[in-house]
């Protein structure tokens, strides 16, 4: 059994059958799902607006996103090239805006992000199961 640990804050562990491999964390790779794109869009918006309380000023968006999405930073760079390039964008907290938000708004925003994260994790799980099934059947999904 291999345990795949999906991104935080949902600390679900998904057990998938694999032969003779030890438990290890999986990094996200491959095609971007709609759910991953939706989650990433929201993360980018909140990062750009400075509305994150758990990010240190000066953190680059590329490194932060790769941590949140559990993928290598190059995957982020490849997705966001040209005008969308986010590799060197640095976080700057907007304390004024954060302090102006009501508790209800903060809770609503947090619930939205958690739902997007949950959808992303579920899409990742589906994709991993499909990959394992295809591997077991000796087939590859071609697009």
TIZANU-214873 format. One line per field, with one value per atom (N, C-alpha, C, O): residue in three letters; atom name; z, x, y. Coordinates in pm, whole numbers. Layout:
aa ALA,...
at CA,...
up Z,...
east X,...
north Y,...
This chain:
aa UNK,UNK,UNK,UNK,UNK,UNK,UNK,UNK,UNK,UNK,UNK,UNK,UNK,UNK,UNK,UNK,UNK,UNK,UNK,UNK,UNK,UNK,UNK,UNK,UNK,UNK,UNK,UNK,UNK,UNK,UNK,UNK,UNK,UNK,UNK,UNK,UNK,UNK,UNK,UNK,UNK,UNK,UNK,UNK,UNK,UNK,UNK,UNK,UNK,UNK,UNK,UNK,UNK,UNK,UNK,UNK,UNK,UNK,UNK,UNK,UNK,UNK,UNK,UNK,UNK,UNK,UNK,UNK,UNK,UNK,UNK,UNK,UNK,UNK,UNK,UNK,UNK,UNK,UNK,UNK,UNK,UNK,UNK,UNK,UNK,UNK,UNK,UNK,UNK,UNK,UNK,UNK,UNK,UNK,UNK,UNK,UNK,UNK,UNK,UNK,UNK,UNK,UNK,UNK,UNK,UNK,UNK,UNK,UNK,UNK,UNK,UNK,UNK,UNK,UNK,UNK,UNK,UNK,UNK,UNK,UNK,UNK,UNK,UNK,UNK,UNK,UNK,UNK,UNK,UNK,UNK,UNK,UNK,UNK,UNK,UNK,UNK,UNK,UNK,UNK,UNK,UNK,UNK,UNK,UNK,UNK,UNK,UNK,UNK,UNK,UNK,UNK,UNK,UNK,UNK,UNK,UNK,UNK,UNK,UNK,UNK,UNK,UNK,UNK,UNK,UNK,UNK,UNK,UNK,UNK,UNK,UNK,UNK,UNK,UNK,UNK,UNK,UNK,UNK,UNK,UNK,UNK,UNK,UNK,UNK,UNK,UNK,UNK,UNK,UNK,UNK,UNK,UNK,UNK,UNK,UNK,UNK,UNK,UNK,UNK,UNK,UNK,UNK,UNK,UNK,UNK,UNK,UNK,UNK,UNK,UNK,UNK,UNK,UNK,UNK,UNK,UNK,UNK,UNK,UNK,UNK,UNK,UNK,UNK,UNK,UNK,UNK,UNK,UNK,UNK,UNK,UNK,UNK,UNK,UNK,UNK,UNK,UNK,UNK,UNK,UNK,UNK,UNK,UNK,UNK,UNK,UNK,UNK,UNK,UNK,UNK,UNK,UNK,UNK,UNK,UNK,UNK,UNK,UNK,UNK,UNK,UNK,UNK,UNK,UNK,UNK,UNK,UNK,UNK,UNK,UNK,UNK,UNK,UNK,UNK,UNK,UNK,UNK,UNK,UNK,UNK,UNK,UNK,UNK,UNK,UNK,UNK,UNK,UNK,UNK,UNK,UNK,UNK,UNK,UNK,UNK,UNK,UNK,UNK,UNK,UNK,UNK,UNK,UNK,UNK,UNK,UNK,UNK,UNK,UNK,UNK,UNK,UNK,UNK,UNK,UNK,UNK,UNK,UNK,UNK,UNK,UNK,UNK,UNK,UNK,UNK,UNK,UNK,UNK,UNK,UNK,UNK,UNK,UNK,UNK,UNK,UNK,UNK,UNK,UNK,UNK,UNK,UNK,UNK,UNK,UNK,UNK,UNK,UNK,UNK,UNK,UNK,UNK,UNK,UNK,UNK,UNK,UNK,UNK,UNK,UNK,UNK,UNK,UNK,UNK,UNK,UNK,UNK,UNK,UNK,UNK,UNK,UNK,UNK,UNK,UNK,UNK,UNK,UNK,UNK,UNK,UNK,UNK,UNK,UNK,UNK,UNK,UNK,UNK,UNK,UNK,UNK,UNK,UNK,UNK,UNK,UNK,UNK,UNK,UNK,UNK,UNK,UNK,UNK,UNK,UNK,UNK,UNK,UNK,UNK,UNK,UNK,UNK,UNK,UNK,UNK,UNK,UNK,UNK,UNK,UNK,UNK,UNK,UNK,UNK,UNK,UNK,UNK,UNK,UNK,UNK,UNK,UNK,UNK,UNK,UNK,UNK,UNK,UNK,UNK,UNK,UNK,UNK,UNK,UNK,UNK,UNK,UNK,UNK,UNK,UNK,UNK,UNK,UNK,UNK,UNK,UNK,UNK,UNK,UNK,UNK,UNK,UNK,UNK,UNK,UNK,UNK,UNK,UNK,UNK,UNK,UNK,UNK,UNK,UNK,UNK,UNK,UNK,UNK,UNK,UNK,UNK,UNK,UNK,UNK,UNK,UNK,UNK,UNK,UNK,UNK,UNK,UNK,UNK,UNK,UNK,UNK,UNK,UNK,UNK,UNK,UNK,UNK,UNK,UNK,UNK,UNK,UNK,UNK,UNK,UNK,UNK,UNK,UNK,UNK,UNK,UNK,UNK,UNK,UNK,UNK,UNK,UNK,UNK,UNK,UNK,UNK,UNK,UNK,UNK,UNK,UNK,UNK,UNK,UNK,UNK,UNK,UNK,UNK,UNK,UNK,UNK,UNK,UNK,UNK,UNK,UNK,UNK,UNK,UNK,UNK,UNK,UNK,UNK,UNK,UNK,UNK,UNK,UNK,UNK,UNK,UNK,UNK,UNK,UNK,UNK,UNK,UNK,UNK,UNK,UNK,UNK
at N,CA,C,O,N,CA,C,O,N,CA,C,O,N,CA,C,O,N,CA,C,O,N,CA,C,O,N,CA,C,O,N,CA,C,O,N,CA,C,O,N,CA,C,O,N,CA,C,O,N,CA,C,O,N,CA,C,O,N,CA,C,O,N,CA,C,O,N,CA,C,O,N,CA,C,O,N,CA,C,O,N,CA,C,O,N,CA,C,O,N,CA,C,O,N,CA,C,O,N,CA,C,O,N,CA,C,O,N,CA,C,O,N,CA,C,O,N,CA,C,O,N,CA,C,O,N,CA,C,O,N,CA,C,O,N,CA,C,O,N,CA,C,O,N,CA,C,O,N,CA,C,O,N,CA,C,O,N,CA,C,O,N,CA,C,O,N,CA,C,O,N,CA,C,O,N,CA,C,O,N,CA,C,O,N,CA,C,O,N,CA,C,O,N,CA,C,O,N,CA,C,O,N,CA,C,O,N,CA,C,O,N,CA,C,O,N,CA,C,O,N,CA,C,O,N,CA,C,O,N,CA,C,O,N,CA,C,O,N,CA,C,O,N,CA,C,O,N,CA,C,O,N,CA,C,O,N,CA,C,O,N,CA,C,O,N,CA,C,O,N,CA,C,O,N,CA,C,O,N,CA,C,O,N,CA,C,O,N,CA,C,O,N,CA,C,O,N,CA,C,O,N,CA,C,O,N,CA,C,O,N,CA,C,O,N,CA,C,O,N,CA,C,O,N,CA,C,O,N,CA,C,O,N,CA,C,O,N,CA,C,O,N,CA,C,O,N,CA,C,O,N,CA,C,O,N,CA,C,O,N,CA,C,O,N,CA,C,O,N,CA,C,O,N,CA,C,O,N,CA,C,O,N,CA,C,O,N,CA,C,O,N,CA,C,O,N,CA,C,O,N,CA,C,O,N,CA,C,O,N,CA,C,O,N,CA,C,O,N,CA,C,O,N,CA,C,O,N,CA,C,O,N,CA,C,O,N,CA,C,O,N,CA,C,O,N,CA,C,O,N,CA,C,O,N,CA,C,O,N,CA,C,O,N,CA,C,O,N,CA,C,O,N,CA,C,O,N,CA,C,O,N,CA,C,O,N,CA,C,O,N,CA,C,O,N,CA,C,O,N,CA,C,O,N,CA,C,O,N,CA,C,O,N,CA,C,O,N,CA,C,O,N,CA,C,O,N,CA,C,O,N,CA,C,O,N,CA,C,O,N,CA,C,O,N,CA,C,O,N,CA,C,O,N,CA,C,O,N,CA,C,O,N,CA,C,O,N,CA,C,O,N,CA,C,O,N,CA,C,O,N,CA,C,O,N,CA,C,O,N,CA,C,O,N,CA,C,O,N,CA,C,O,N,CA,C,O,N,CA,C,O,N,CA,C,O,N,CA,C,O,N,CA,C,O,N,CA,C,O,N,CA,C,O,N,CA,C,O,N,CA,C,O
up 0,0,0,74,-82,-84,-31,-69,54,105,29,21,-26,-95,-4,26,37,123,33,-33,32,-51,26,146,-44,11,142,170,220,345,316,205,397,533,548,659,439,449,457,362,569,588,569,653,456,423,372,307,400,341,258,306,135,43,21,-21,48,29,-108,-144,-183,-315,-322,-264,-391,-405,-500,-612,-455,-539,-489,-369,-579,-542,-486,-543,-374,-318,-310,-332,-279,-261,-121,-67,-63,71,65,-42,182,188,158,207,77,45,1,-37,7,-38,-188,-246,-251,-395,-427,-358,-532,-584,-702,-777,-715,-826,-953,-952,-1062,-1192,-1299,-1270,-1421,-1532,-1560,-1520,-1630,-1675,-1556,-1453,-1572,-1470,-1483,-1593,-1372,-1373,-1359,-1317,-1394,-1377,-1230,-1198,-1142,-999,-950,-868,-1002,-964,-1016,-945,-1137,-1192,-1113,-1089,-1072,-992,-857,-814,-792,-663,-679,-598,-783,-809,-838,-792,-915,-946,-818,-804,-726,-599,-515,-454,-511,-435,-490,-413,-621,-684,-650,-619,-656,-625,-481,-456,-388,-247,-220,-140,-285,-272,-325,-259,-445,-509,-426,-417,-367,-285,-146,-73,-109,22,136,249,108,209,286,353,277,344,474,475,581,711,746,841,669,700,604,597,529,435,480,515,478,518,404,288,437,336,267,332,135,57,-2,-82,37,-19,-166,-202,-252,-394,-418,-354,-513,-544,-597,-563,-678,-738,-630,-635,-534,-430,-341,-302,-309,-224,-293,-233,-421,-496,-509,-497,-534,-549,-418,-421,-305,-176,-158,-119,-187,-171,-264,-227,-385,-485,-485,-561,-399,-387,-521,-565,-586,-714,-718,-632,-818,-829,-883,-958,-844,-889,-1041,-1094,-1112,-1258,-1319,-1424,-1257,-1307,-1303,-1392,-1201,-1190,-1300,-1367,-1319,-1421,-1560,-1640,-1589,-1721,-1744,-1856,-1640,-1652,-1673,-1749,-1607,-1609,-1676,-1610,-1807,-1885,-1941,-1940,-1988,-2053,-1957,-1848,-1998,-1917,-1784,-1685,-1781,-1658,-1564,-1453,-1607,-1529,-1384,-1356,-1295,-1153,-1071,-949,-1139,-1070,-972,-867,-1002,-915,-833,-759,-845,-764,-617,-579,-535,-392,-312,-349,-203,-118,-34,22,-28,63,128,63,258,332,333,351,313,314,448,456,553,687,697,768,626,629,581,646,468,412,503,525,554,643,768,811,827,948,923,1014,799,764,742,743,721,696,825,932,811,926,949,861,1067,1096,1001,958,968,875,738,675,691,560,563,469,672,685,684,617,756,762,627,585,558,426,328,254,328,237,267,175,394,434,388,339,404,362,210,162,136,-10,-50,-136,13,-18,21,-53,135,179,82,54,30,-68,-197,-252,-244,-365,-343,-432,-225,-192,-190,-243,-128,-122,-263,-292,-349,-487,-559,-633,-539,-599,-552,-633,-422,-368,-424,-457,-434,-490,-636,-679,-712,-852,-863,-952,-773,-771,-739,-803,-642,-604,-721,-751,-787,-904,-1011,-1068,-1036,-1139,-1103,-1189,-977,-934,-945,-989,-907,-918,-1064,-1097,-1151,-1294,-1348,-1427,-1307,-1350,-1307,-1385,-1182,-1132,-1204,-1235,-1231,-1305,-1446,-1494,-1511,-1646,-1645,-1735,-1543,-1532,-1511,-1570,-1426,-1398,-1523,-1544,-1606,-1730,-1845,-1954,-1822,-1927,-2033,-2143,-2000,-2098,-2048,-1929,-2142,-2107,-2168,-2279,-2094,-2144,-2234,-2192,-2355,-2450,-2478,-2495,-2483,-2507,-2623,-2659
east 84,0,87,185,52,124,28,-89,76,-5,29,146,-72,-51,-108,-227,-25,-68,-94,-4,-218,-253,-230,-201,-241,-204,-276,-383,-217,-275,-377,-368,-470,-494,-575,-586,-632,-700,-592,-516,-582,-472,-523,-502,-591,-640,-525,-433,-529,-433,-512,-608,-472,-540,-453,-337,-507,-430,-460,-576,-354,-366,-277,-168,-322,-241,-126,-145,-6,114,204,207,277,362,495,561,535,670,727,846,647,700,668,562,759,736,645,618,598,513,596,708,540,609,506,394,546,458,469,577,358,355,353,289,425,417,321,313,250,155,234,334,188,252,146,35,182,92,-5,14,-110,-210,-281,-305,-315,-387,-536,-592,-600,-744,-816,-757,-943,-1024,-1025,-1017,-1035,-1039,-908,-907,-798,-667,-653,-601,-700,-693,-780,-739,-899,-987,-924,-926,-868,-802,-682,-662,-604,-485,-523,-456,-628,-675,-707,-672,-774,-809,-685,-673,-593,-470,-391,-340,-382,-310,-377,-309,-509,-582,-557,-531,-565,-543,-398,-372,-304,-162,-137,-72,-188,-169,-231,-175,-347,-416,-354,-390,-263,-199,-288,-271,-383,-483,-451,-539,-330,-293,-219,-124,-264,-202,-93,-17,-84,14,133,208,151,261,352,303,481,578,601,613,608,640,771,867,773,892,893,981,796,786,747,658,814,779,654,632,572,449,477,407,580,613,643,591,727,762,642,621,564,446,343,288,316,219,265,185,393,441,423,398,435,410,262,226,177,32,-22,-112,32,-17,60,28,161,243,301,285,369,434,568,598,648,778,756,662,841,826,826,761,898,903,765,733,683,547,467,386,489,424,476,397,606,666,615,586,605,557,412,374,332,190,171,83,251,233,351,435,357,465,420,301,515,484,424,476,314,250,201,195,167,119,233,209,356,471,461,446,470,454,577,576,680,798,862,910,862,933,839,885,710,617,637,643,647,669,549,479,527,412,435,542,331,330,192,92,189,63,-6,58,-137,-220,-294,-412,-222,-280,-404,-498,-404,-520,-645,-749,-635,-751,-791,-910,-694,-724,-796,-894,-748,-810,-948,-1031,-974,-1106,-1211,-1330,-1169,-1264,-1337,-1277,-1466,-1542,-1507,-1453,-1539,-1515,-1596,-1549,-1718,-1801,-1736,-1736,-1679,-1612,-1490,-1465,-1414,-1296,-1337,-1274,-1443,-1490,-1544,-1520,-1617,-1671,-1558,-1561,-1460,-1346,-1270,-1230,-1250,-1181,-1259,-1200,-1391,-1474,-1466,-1464,-1462,-1449,-1318,-1314,-1209,-1078,-1074,-1019,-1130,-1132,-1210,-1169,-1321,-1401,-1322,-1322,-1257,-1174,-1061,-1028,-1001,-893,-944,-880,-1059,-1120,-1148,-1118,-1205,-1232,-1103,-1098,-999,-868,-815,-771,-819,-769,-847,-788,-978,-1060,-1024,-1020,-998,-961,-825,-803,-735,-603,-616,-551,-698,-720,-778,-732,-879,-938,-833,-826,-751,-648,-544,-503,-503,-406,-464,-395,-589,-654,-660,-634,-694,-702,-564,-552,-461,-324,-286,-229,-318,-284,-363,-309,-490,-572,-516,-505,-481,-425,-292,-264,-211,-83,-105,-36,-201,-231,-283,-258,-356,-411,-312,-340,-198,-98,-133,-79,-224,-262,-223,-201,-214,-184,-291,-338,-329,-427,-356,-261,-400,-339,-437,-557,-382,-468,-419,-479
north -119,0,124,132,220,347,452,454,538,646,771,811,834,960,1068,1068,1159,1268,1387,1436,1432,1546,1674,1672,1786,1916,1949,1894,2037,2083,2191,2243,2234,2195,2067,2016,2013,1885,1779,1760,1710,1615,1473,1385,1454,1322,1237,1289,1110,1018,919,858,904,815,692,704,576,454,396,374,372,314,191,189,89,-33,-10,38,-44,-41,-152,-181,-214,-326,-280,-193,-340,-329,-188,-169,-90,46,92,60,166,218,339,393,381,499,623,638,711,836,939,905,1063,1170,1184,1167,1215,1233,1382,1461,1417,1552,1552,1455,1659,1675,1697,1768,1638,1656,1634,1590,1664,1638,1750,1865,1712,1808,1873,1809,2001,2075,2044,2051,2009,1986,2120,2219,2121,2244,2285,2404,2187,2216,2276,2368,2225,2280,2423,2509,2447,2583,2679,2793,2636,2722,2755,2870,2655,2675,2768,2859,2746,2828,2972,3065,2992,3128,3204,3321,3137,3202,3229,3335,3133,3153,3272,3354,3282,3393,3526,3623,3530,3653,3697,3815,3605,3639,3677,3767,3611,3643,3784,3866,3812,3943,4055,4165,4028,4129,4143,4235,4054,4062,4019,4066,3930,3893,3766,3712,3719,3594,3626,3704,3565,3594,3494,3514,3385,3281,3281,3184,3391,3403,3517,3625,3495,3595,3693,3653,3822,3922,3885,3843,3901,3870,3729,3696,3647,3512,3522,3598,3445,3448,3365,3262,3412,3342,3201,3106,3190,3060,2956,2844,2991,2893,2863,2748,2965,2945,2857,2765,2887,2806,2661,2569,2642,2504,2426,2306,2494,2430,2399,2288,2495,2477,2369,2294,2362,2267,2136,2044,2128,2007,1966,1852,2060,2032,2104,2186,2072,2139,2281,2305,2375,2514,2529,2619,2441,2451,2428,2486,2346,2324,2453,2480,2534,2665,2756,2822,2760,2847,2812,2901,2684,2641,2681,2715,2677,2711,2860,2902,2941,3086,3155,3215,3145,3206,3341,3372,3419,3547,3648,3670,3709,3812,3758,3831,3630,3568,3530,3482,3551,3506,3552,3670,3457,3489,3453,3465,3409,3359,3454,3411,3581,3676,3765,3852,3743,3823,3788,3671,3893,3871,3917,4011,3847,3876,4001,4022,4083,4198,4202,4229,4176,4170,4306,4410,4303,4423,4427,4394,4469,4469,4557,4523,4669,4759,4687,4693,4620,4548,4431,4408,4359,4246,4294,4233,4404,4457,4515,4520,4560,4615,4506,4535,4383,4275,4236,4229,4212,4163,4016,3949,3966,3824,3737,3631,3780,3704,3694,3588,3805,3804,3713,3637,3720,3633,3486,3404,3453,3315,3269,3156,3357,3325,3297,3199,3386,3370,3240,3169,3211,3089,2966,2869,2968,2855,2835,2722,2945,2936,2870,2781,2913,2856,2708,2626,2674,2534,2447,2334,2498,2422,2402,2292,2507,2495,2395,2316,2399,2306,2162,2071,2142,2010,1956,1840,2040,1999,1962,1863,2042,2014,1879,1798,1854,1728,1609,1506,1623,1515,1488,1373,1595,1576,1507,1425,1540,1477,1328,1244,1297,1158,1079,968,1135,1069,1042,934,1144,1132,1025,947,1021,920,780,687,763,631,589,473,682,653,613,519,685,651,510,433,477,343,235,128,261,164,145,32,254,245,170,90,195,126,-24,-106,-58,-199,-269,-388,-196,-252,-246,-297,-185,-173,-71,-75,19,121,258,280,351,490,577,553,677,772,870,936,881,974,1086,1064,1207,1323,1402,1503
